[in-house]
Amino acid sequence: MDLQSVLKTYKDFPKQGITFFDIIPYLQDKEIYRTLIDRIAECTTAPNVAAPEARGFLFTAPLLIVSRCVHNIIPVRKSGKLPFAEGDLHEVKIVKEYGFDKLYYRTSDIAAGLPTGDVIEISIIDDVLATGGTAEGVAESLQSLVVERGGKQYPVRIKEFVFIVELEELGGAARLEKIAPVKSIVKL
């Protein structure tokens, strides 16, 4: 199935000079969506998945059902979207191709995951890889953690990045390969 032909593009969105690649058409056909989820599952080898923002949830939550590997989803959200207990919320400052942003995740969501040996391995799954700023910021923040689970301390390690669409000319993969392997379903 040609997943590239399903994408829609919008010029000058969200600002002048940016071409926005819309992945919502993947949600408008059951067979296309199923194919995409299966391909994401094939690429994902860590038991824990970090999903930046709402589009990430649309493509990671089904992995809990279709993947033998995935056991835990870690939401990474914008300000005000995650309820949290004192000391549980972590801020991530990121540089995107069209500006700065902040995202947040909870340590308790990571601790809910499964360790792999002496570490907690996480795959970061996102919709579009452009410059890699979001994924790099999230990865560096996560890898700076040591999480307690069952009375034991576990460092966090990013095992891989998985993207639905990669915009190759922007060089995001080269930036992220310094941290972990990059896997993309559609390369443009």
Backbone as CSV, one residue per row, in Angstrom:
resi,resn,N_x,N_y,N_z,CA_x,CA_y,CA_z,C_x,C_y,C_z
1,MET,0.844,-1.184,0.000,0.000,0.000,0.000,0.888,1.246,0.000
2,ASP,0.593,2.208,-0.863,1.367,3.434,-0.988,0.873,4.464,0.030
3,LEU,1.513,4.527,1.172,1.099,5.454,2.221,1.459,6.897,1.898
4,GLN,2.434,7.105,1.029,2.840,8.466,0.673,1.733,9.201,-0.079
5,SER,1.054,8.513,-0.958,0.034,9.167,-1.784,-1.179,9.616,-0.971
6,VAL,-1.328,9.123,0.242,-2.463,9.468,1.088,-2.288,10.839,1.752
7,LEU,-1.052,11.262,1.940,-0.775,12.526,2.622,-1.357,13.725,1.882
8,LYS,-1.753,14.741,2.658,-2.145,16.030,2.098,-1.108,17.060,2.537
9,THR,-0.899,18.089,1.718,0.031,19.147,2.092,-0.677,20.496,2.055
10,TYR,-0.220,21.389,2.933,-0.750,22.748,3.009,0.429,23.705,3.047
11,LYS,0.511,24.576,2.043,1.601,25.547,1.996,1.323,26.685,2.959
12,ASP,2.415,27.214,3.522,2.366,28.374,4.414,1.521,28.131,5.658
13,PHE,1.586,26.921,6.193,0.912,26.598,7.452,1.895,25.878,8.353
14,PRO,2.060,26.227,9.607,1.317,27.225,10.370,1.806,28.659,10.173
15,LYS,2.860,28.825,9.362,3.288,30.189,9.040,3.943,30.199,7.667
16,GLN,4.148,31.380,7.139,4.726,31.578,5.817,6.028,30.796,5.661
17,GLY,6.164,30.094,4.540,7.392,29.361,4.246,7.409,27.919,4.714
18,ILE,6.433,27.515,5.492,6.357,26.133,5.995,5.334,25.368,5.158
19,THR,5.693,24.159,4.734,4.727,23.262,4.102,4.345,22.222,5.139
20,PHE,3.068,22.153,5.456,2.553,21.258,6.483,2.102,19.955,5.835
21,PHE,2.602,18.832,6.347,2.198,17.525,5.860,1.150,16.965,6.814
22,ASP,-0.047,16.792,6.303,-1.201,16.396,7.108,-1.362,14.878,7.088
23,ILE,-1.265,14.260,8.271,-1.385,12.811,8.393,-2.818,12.370,8.725
24,ILE,-3.734,13.314,8.897,-5.115,12.976,9.235,-5.761,12.040,8.204
25,PRO,-5.428,12.128,6.902,-6.025,11.164,5.960,-5.749,9.701,6.323
26,TYR,-4.712,9.427,7.090,-4.465,8.053,7.542,-5.583,7.561,8.456
27,LEU,-6.321,8.496,9.037,-7.412,8.138,9.943,-8.754,8.039,9.230
28,GLN,-8.761,8.244,7.940,-10.024,8.297,7.211,-10.299,7.039,6.396
29,ASP,-9.474,6.031,6.577,-9.679,4.764,5.878,-9.169,3.642,6.783
30,LYS,-10.039,2.730,7.093,-9.725,1.655,8.038,-8.520,0.820,7.613
31,GLU,-8.444,0.449,6.341,-7.340,-0.392,5.867,-6.016,0.359,5.851
32,ILE,-6.062,1.629,5.480,-4.843,2.439,5.502,-4.338,2.575,6.936
33,TYR,-5.245,2.871,7.839,-4.864,3.014,9.258,-4.283,1.702,9.804
34,ARG,-4.922,0.607,9.508,-4.447,-0.707,9.963,-3.044,-0.989,9.423
35,THR,-2.836,-0.709,8.139,-1.517,-0.901,7.528,-0.469,-0.052,8.228
36,LEU,-0.800,1.206,8.468,0.145,2.109,9.130,0.476,1.634,10.541
37,ILE,-0.520,1.248,11.310,-0.283,0.770,12.680,0.587,-0.484,12.659
38,ASP,0.330,-1.396,11.730,1.155,-2.603,11.615,2.611,-2.250,11.311
39,ARG,2.828,-1.272,10.440,4.200,-0.868,10.097,4.893,-0.189,11.278
40,ILE,4.155,0.610,12.026,4.735,1.224,13.228,5.103,0.133,14.228
41,ALA,4.229,-0.843,14.395,4.490,-1.944,15.331,5.739,-2.724,14.924
42,GLU,5.945,-2.931,13.633,7.138,-3.638,13.147,8.424,-2.886,13.493
43,CYS,8.343,-1.570,13.552,9.519,-0.727,13.815,9.810,-0.542,15.297
44,THR,8.848,-0.829,16.143,8.946,-0.498,17.564,9.379,-1.707,18.371
45,THR,10.527,-1.582,19.059,11.069,-2.733,19.791,11.210,-2.506,21.290
46,ALA,10.877,-1.329,21.779,10.949,-1.070,23.226,9.570,-1.295,23.847
47,PRO,9.520,-1.705,25.117,8.223,-1.937,25.759,7.499,-0.656,26.164
48,ASN,8.215,0.467,26.141,7.644,1.747,26.539,7.742,2.715,25.365
49,VAL,6.670,3.481,25.147,6.611,4.389,24.010,6.262,5.791,24.497
50,ALA,7.097,6.767,24.144,6.789,8.166,24.417,6.103,8.732,23.188
51,ALA,4.948,9.377,23.403,4.130,9.898,22.309,3.942,11.395,22.476
52,PRO,4.715,12.201,21.719,4.522,13.650,21.801,3.190,14.087,21.199
53,GLU,2.418,14.745,22.014,1.183,15.419,21.643,0.108,14.509,21.071
54,ALA,-0.987,15.106,20.729,-2.215,14.369,20.421,-2.091,13.443,19.222
55,ARG,-1.407,13.878,18.168,-1.300,12.995,17.000,-0.513,11.740,17.343
56,GLY,0.456,11.875,18.229,1.211,10.705,18.659,0.329,9.651,19.301
57,PHE,-0.674,10.081,20.076,-1.562,9.125,20.743,-2.384,8.336,19.743
58,LEU,-2.783,8.988,18.664,-3.604,8.320,17.649,-2.898,7.124,17.029
59,PHE,-1.566,7.170,17.032,-0.797,6.128,16.372,-0.030,5.230,17.335
60,THR,0.011,5.584,18.617,0.708,4.728,19.580,-0.244,3.882,20.427
61,ALA,-1.384,4.416,20.788,-2.313,3.651,21.633,-2.677,2.295,21.028
62,PRO,-2.918,2.189,19.712,-3.228,0.865,19.147,-2.098,-0.149,19.311
63,LEU,-0.877,0.319,19.519,0.245,-0.607,19.702,0.067,-1.465,20.956
64,LEU,-0.665,-0.958,21.936,-0.931,-1.749,23.139,-1.703,-3.031,22.813
65,ILE,-2.410,-3.010,21.712,-3.209,-4.163,21.310,-2.489,-5.008,20.259
66,VAL,-1.864,-4.376,19.267,-1.309,-5.129,18.139,0.153,-5.548,18.300
67,SER,0.872,-4.940,19.227,2.298,-5.252,19.392,2.528,-6.120,20.616
68,ARG,3.297,-7.165,20.437,3.677,-7.998,21.585,4.689,-7.275,22.471
69,CYS,5.364,-6.316,21.894,6.461,-5.619,22.567,5.989,-4.465,23.449
70,VAL,5.031,-3.672,22.981,4.649,-2.432,23.663,3.693,-2.702,24.823
71,HIS,4.050,-2.147,26.000,3.242,-2.340,27.209,2.840,-1.038,27.885
72,ASN,3.428,0.094,27.481,3.211,1.337,28.205,3.354,2.528,27.265
73,ILE,2.397,3.453,27.347,2.452,4.695,26.580,2.721,5.841,27.548
74,ILE,3.692,6.676,27.204,4.068,7.827,28.019,3.644,9.089,27.261
75,PRO,2.582,9.761,27.711,2.155,10.967,27.012,3.126,12.121,27.250
76,VAL,3.411,12.864,26.187,4.235,14.064,26.261,3.358,15.173,25.699
77,ARG,2.949,16.118,26.567,1.897,17.067,26.215,2.322,18.518,26.377
78,LYS,1.516,19.397,25.819,1.705,20.831,26.006,1.216,21.222,27.403
79,SER,1.543,22.431,27.794,1.201,22.939,29.126,-0.290,22.827,29.419
80,GLY,-0.603,22.390,30.626,-1.974,22.327,31.085,-2.744,21.098,30.648
81,LYS,-2.108,20.153,29.975,-2.815,18.976,29.460,-2.660,17.730,30.326
82,LEU,-1.678,17.732,31.250,-1.454,16.567,32.103,-1.677,16.935,33.569
83,PRO,-2.586,16.261,34.248,-2.663,16.463,35.699,-1.419,15.844,36.333
84,PHE,-0.958,16.397,37.444,0.278,15.876,38.025,0.325,16.095,39.530
85,ALA,1.085,15.245,40.186,1.376,15.388,41.608,2.668,16.201,41.754
86,GLU,2.871,16.763,42.898,4.074,17.558,43.186,5.342,16.777,42.829
87,GLY,6.200,17.381,42.017,7.480,16.779,41.658,7.431,15.746,40.544
88,ASP,6.244,15.465,40.013,6.106,14.411,38.997,6.276,14.932,37.567
89,LEU,6.004,16.206,37.341,5.983,16.769,35.999,7.355,17.294,35.591
90,HIS,7.776,16.956,34.366,9.056,17.428,33.814,8.782,18.293,32.587
91,GLU,9.474,19.418,32.524,9.353,20.327,31.389,10.470,20.061,30.393
92,VAL,10.116,20.088,29.104,11.085,19.923,28.027,11.002,21.157,27.141
93,LYS,12.102,21.883,27.019,12.145,23.022,26.102,12.660,22.519,24.765
94,ILE,11.912,22.846,23.718,12.275,22.337,22.400,12.359,23.481,21.384
95,VAL,13.189,23.256,20.370,13.325,24.185,19.255,12.776,23.484,18.023
96,LYS,11.693,24.047,17.492,11.077,23.478,16.293,11.457,24.324,15.089
97,GLU,11.124,23.823,13.900,11.487,24.535,12.681,10.808,25.901,12.571
98,TYR,9.730,26.124,13.333,9.048,27.420,13.259,8.921,28.093,14.620
99,GLY,9.790,27.739,15.574,9.791,28.443,16.851,10.103,27.547,18.036
100,PHE,9.968,28.131,19.213,10.237,27.443,20.464,8.932,26.938,21.056
101,ASP,9.037,25.897,21.875,7.862,25.341,22.530,8.294,24.648,23.817
102,LYS,7.316,24.269,24.612,7.564,23.490,25.821,6.590,22.324,25.835
103,LEU,7.102,21.165,26.218,6.272,19.985,26.406,6.521,19.451,27.809
104,TYR,5.634,18.570,28.268,5.720,18.040,29.623,5.407,16.549,29.619
105,TYR,6.046,15.825,30.536,5.731,14.417,30.764,5.834,14.151,32.259
106,ARG,5.289,13.007,32.695,5.295,12.642,34.117,6.244,11.460,34.353
107,THR,7.043,11.580,35.400,7.933,10.483,35.797,7.117,9.238,36.140
108,SER,5.961,9.414,36.741,5.125,8.270,37.123,4.701,7.449,35.903
109,ASP,4.541,8.089,34.751,4.186,7.349,33.533,5.351,6.484,33.054
110,ILE,6.559,6.948,33.272,7.737,6.156,32.913,7.892,4.997,33.894
111,ALA,7.710,5.281,35.178,7.829,4.247,36.211,6.774,3.157,36.059
112,ALA,5.663,3.478,35.399,4.611,2.479,35.156,5.030,1.472,34.085
113,GLY,6.083,1.773,33.376,6.530,0.921,32.281,7.324,-0.279,32.721
114,LEU,7.740,-1.054,31.738,8.525,-2.259,31.990,10.001,-1.994,31.761
115,PRO,10.843,-2.373,32.722,12.288,-2.282,32.483,12.753,-3.401,31.550
116,THR,13.850,-3.137,30.870,14.538,-4.142,30.075,15.893,-4.325,30.737
117,GLY,16.032,-5.388,31.492,17.264,-5.565,32.248,17.400,-4.480,33.295
118,ASP,18.491,-3.731,33.238,18.758,-2.694,34.230,18.385,-1.297,33.766
119,VAL,17.665,-1.167,32.644,17.260,0.144,32.142,15.786,0.126,31.755
120,ILE,15.227,1.318,31.625,13.894,1.452,31.045,14.105,1.972,29.638
121,GLU,13.820,1.117,28.660,13.980,1.487,27.256,12.685,2.112,26.741
122,ILE,12.867,3.185,25.964,11.725,3.909,25.418,11.932,4.139,23.924
123,SER,10.886,3.894,23.150,10.836,4.307,21.753,10.060,5.616,21.712
124,ILE,10.562,6.581,20.966,9.818,7.821,20.763,9.156,7.724,19.399
125,ILE,7.829,7.849,19.389,7.065,7.742,18.147,6.340,9.061,17.920
126,ASP,6.538,9.625,16.730,5.894,10.896,16.402,5.421,10.862,14.956
127,ASP,4.623,11.841,14.593,4.042,11.840,13.248,5.033,12.257,12.178
128,VAL,5.656,13.437,12.301,6.518,13.952,11.245,7.890,14.316,11.793
129,LEU,8.938,13.849,11.119,10.304,14.248,11.441,10.718,15.322,10.448
130,ALA,10.897,16.530,10.961,11.399,17.640,10.142,12.846,17.900,10.574
131,THR,13.054,18.881,11.434,14.416,19.183,11.887,14.846,18.315,13.063
132,GLY,13.899,17.653,13.724,14.215,16.767,14.840,14.233,17.436,16.194
133,GLY,13.874,18.710,16.272,13.938,19.448,17.528,13.073,18.880,18.632
134,THR,11.852,18.513,18.310,10.951,17.960,19.332,11.491,16.635,19.855
135,ALA,11.790,15.721,18.960,12.266,14.395,19.367,13.584,14.484,20.128
136,GLU,14.487,15.352,19.688,15.769,15.502,20.369,15.576,16.036,21.787
137,GLY,14.739,17.059,21.937,14.480,17.619,23.264,13.871,16.602,24.212
138,VAL,12.881,15.863,23.726,12.232,14.835,24.550,13.233,13.742,24.905
139,ALA,14.009,13.281,23.933,14.984,12.208,24.172,16.035,12.618,25.198
140,GLU,16.593,13.808,25.029,17.631,14.253,25.967,17.084,14.394,27.377
141,SER,15.864,14.902,27.499,15.260,15.028,28.824,15.008,13.656,29.450
142,LEU,14.429,12.742,28.671,14.153,11.402,29.196,15.436,10.688,29.613
143,GLN,16.473,10.797,28.792,17.723,10.088,29.099,18.479,10.688,30.278
144,SER,18.056,11.841,30.747,18.699,12.427,31.928,18.102,11.873,33.226
145,LEU,17.075,11.044,33.103,16.357,10.545,34.279,16.879,9.212,34.795
146,VAL,16.681,9.036,36.091,16.769,7.737,36.746,15.435,7.596,37.471
147,VAL,14.707,6.521,37.160,13.350,6.339,37.662,13.312,5.185,38.640
148,GLU,12.568,5.381,39.730,12.410,4.305,40.712,11.174,3.489,40.376
149,ARG,11.361,2.173,40.388,10.257,1.243,40.150,10.483,0.029,41.029
150,GLY,9.540,-0.252,41.907,9.648,-1.411,42.785,10.872,-1.357,43.690
151,GLY,11.251,-0.165,44.128,12.386,-0.014,45.028,13.746,-0.044,44.354
152,LYS,13.780,-0.135,43.037,15.040,-0.172,42.299,15.137,1.044,41.374
153,GLN,16.345,1.523,41.165,16.602,2.667,40.303,16.923,2.192,38.875
154,TYR,16.276,2.813,37.890,16.488,2.470,36.484,16.807,3.726,35.679
155,PRO,17.955,3.759,35.018,18.186,4.856,34.071,17.304,4.654,32.839
156,VAL,16.990,5.752,32.166,16.158,5.708,30.971,17.069,5.765,29.746
157,ARG,16.751,4.934,28.746,17.516,4.915,27.505,16.548,4.940,26.324
158,ILE,16.831,5.801,25.359,16.032,5.833,24.131,16.561,4.737,23.213
159,LYS,15.683,3.814,22.854,16.091,2.695,22.006,16.009,3.043,20.521
160,GLU,14.986,3.841,20.142,14.808,4.198,18.739,13.792,5.329,18.630
161,PHE,13.822,5.956,17.476,12.814,6.930,17.079,12.044,6.326,15.917
162,VAL,10.722,6.459,15.944,9.891,5.966,14.853,8.994,7.125,14.403
163,PHE,9.010,7.393,13.100,8.205,8.478,12.544,7.323,7.948,11.429
164,ILE,6.146,8.530,11.300,5.271,8.174,10.200,5.835,8.758,8.908
165,VAL,6.225,10.043,8.956,6.744,10.731,7.778,8.059,11.411,8.142
166,GLU,9.060,11.256,7.279,10.344,11.944,7.446,10.574,12.867,6.256
167,LEU,10.851,14.126,6.537,11.205,15.100,5.505,12.726,15.101,5.419
168,GLU,13.259,14.278,4.525,14.699,13.994,4.482,15.566,15.230,4.292
169,GLU,15.140,16.185,3.486,15.982,17.345,3.176,16.260,18.232,4.387
170,LEU,15.481,18.094,5.457,15.684,18.927,6.644,16.707,18.348,7.620
171,GLY,17.169,17.124,7.395,18.284,16.559,8.150,18.000,16.137,9.583
172,GLY,16.753,15.985,9.948,16.422,15.594,11.316,16.954,14.231,11.706
173,ALA,16.968,13.292,10.769,17.441,11.938,11.085,18.903,11.951,11.492
174,ALA,19.736,12.701,10.788,21.164,12.772,11.127,21.352,13.332,12.536
175,ARG,20.544,14.288,12.888,20.592,14.888,14.227,20.231,13.857,15.301
176,LEU,19.210,13.058,15.040,18.724,12.095,16.035,19.545,10.820,16.092
177,GLU,20.188,10.440,14.982,21.006,9.218,14.951,22.134,9.260,15.983
178,LYS,22.497,10.444,16.444,23.516,10.572,17.500,23.003,10.026,18.827
179,ILE,21.682,9.923,18.937,21.049,9.433,20.169,20.632,7.977,20.027
180,ALA,19.935,7.655,18.930,19.411,6.298,18.709,19.028,6.162,17.236
181,PRO,18.838,4.917,16.764,18.431,4.715,15.368,17.094,5.389,15.051
182,VAL,16.953,5.818,13.799,15.729,6.457,13.318,15.083,5.551,12.274
183,LYS,13.786,5.300,12.448,13.010,4.489,11.518,11.841,5.329,11.042
184,SER,11.640,5.403,9.733,10.557,6.193,9.164,9.734,5.341,8.213
185,ILE,8.421,5.459,8.295,7.515,4.686,7.448,7.487,5.271,6.031
186,VAL,7.363,6.594,5.911,7.326,7.294,4.632,8.436,8.331,4.630
187,LYS,9.263,8.310,3.586,10.334,9.301,3.450,10.035,10.190,2.258
188,LEU,10.082,11.497,2.499,9.832,12.482,1.434,11.078,13.326,1.237
